[in-house]
Amino acid sequence: MLPLRTRIFAFLQERLVKPPLNAEEMIALRAQREGFRTGPVTALLFGRPADVETKETYVDGRRFAIYTPPGVGDAAPVVINYHGGGWCLGTPEQSAWVSSHVAAETGSIVIAPSYRLAPEHPFPAAVEDAWSALEWVAKNAADLGGDPSRIAVMGDSAGGNLAAVVSLMARDAGGPAVRAQVLIYPAVEMYEKFPSEAANANGPVLTSTQMSTFGHLYMGDRYGDESWQASPLRAASHADLPPAHIITALHDPIRDHGTRYAEVLRAAGTPVSLVDYDTAFHGFMSLPGVAPAAQEALAGIVAFLR
């Protein structure tokens, strides 16, 4: 059963936030979400960031938030954290709690890039930006105090999709070298609906209907395209990929995405740790104030990256 605070949050969200059904409503929701994220209850819902240095830079018009722990050496590990939001919503700041705490607790430099959002910029714009971010980090890691030979990718939901995709792209391109991938309730299949989607069709934060809307807006005119860059589950091979830590939530419509991806990675010989949180829901890592499981999941991520 979901914790009481989670059920209260879901009850309020259902009544205060109208699910977007088209492009115009999706764009309008961005401002509403950002206002909510920066409002008076921010810390209660989204958690307090760790005490790390936070700065930003711009690369080809894309904004990168950079989290650097105190006392970092000249060759710290680097983690690239792609934010979620159905490829249509979100900013690096919505993952500030995870990014900053991973930086503080692993001694890593965490870089959270923005990327172009649909519907204005449909597939493959987000993939192109995610790949460009990886290339930029590999090229500039040393200047940031990082080690270009120790790069991990991480992402939640749509960001988990992008982290999985760039891991495949880096393997096929012969670099940049990715040492690990952290996939937090990743969306890895664009079209097929697995049993968890029926079981949690009206789950907190994400519903089956909303997932369909995100998919249609992200793919745009290319909806139906079976490219693995949209659906990394469909890649011809999942061999020779970096070890993966996959997080799923029992009350998540796309819970089975993570489970299926773990299965194909393991079948191809890629090491995988898969952890399911039975009191959690889609998006819970961005809402530690209403999801007690977030702290436990964070500890698991930190242990894996270390």
Secondary structure, 3 states (H helix, E strand, C coil): CCCHHHHHHHHHHHHHCCCCCCHHHHHHHHHHHHHHHCCCCHHHHHCCCCCCEEEEEEECCEEEEEEECCCCCCCEEEEEEECCCCCCCCCHHHHHHHHHHHHHHHCCEEEEECCCCCCCCCCCHHHHHHHHHHHHHHHHCHHHCEEEEEEEEEEECHHHHHHHHHHHHHHHHCCCCCCEEEEECCCCCCCCCCHHHHHCCCCCCCCHHHHHHHHHHHHHHHCCCCCCCCCHHHCCCCCCCCCEEEEEECCCCCHHHHHHHHHHHHHCCCCEEEEEECCCCCCHHHCCCCCCHHHHHHHHHHHHHC
